[in-house]
Amino acid sequence: MNSSFLRTISVKTDSRKQFVDISDFVQAEVTNSGVRSGICLLFLPHTTAGLTLNENWDPCVSSDILLTLDRQTAPPHPEHRHQEGNSPAHIQSSLVGATLFLIIEDGQILLGPWQGIFLTEFDGPRERHVTIKIMAG
């Protein structure tokens, strides 16, 4: 077993706004790493998507979050100067964030009973990449 493990996974989104549960993908990488106790860092190198932990049982939660973020940031304001017209997606990405730290114990990511790890898409559909750094200790 290495004390450090680095992987990148690809996630394809199929909607303009979407929550994609990546919990199983991340857990698979933790299992592949052989790390039994440590930290898992997730990094998303995109400016119109994010990473978050939230409820993965009721899909209404993710749609409620997207609805609320849209109401707070959309539509594009006439004074926005970004030429692509997707300033709300950049703002939503900043509000959600691009990193997560997770605890690994007994080879499992520690999550609450209703929690999942989500890639949040704000400007799709696209192919996104999540870098996973797993460290023992």
Buried (B, 14 or more C-beta within 10 A) or exposed (E): EEEEBEBEBEBEBEEBBBBBBBBEBBBBBBEEBEBEEBBBBBBBEBBBBBBBBBBBEEEEBBEEBBEEBBEEBBEBEEEBEEEEEBBBBBBBBEBBEBEBEBEBEEBEBEBEEEBBBBBBBBBBEBEBBBBBBBBBE
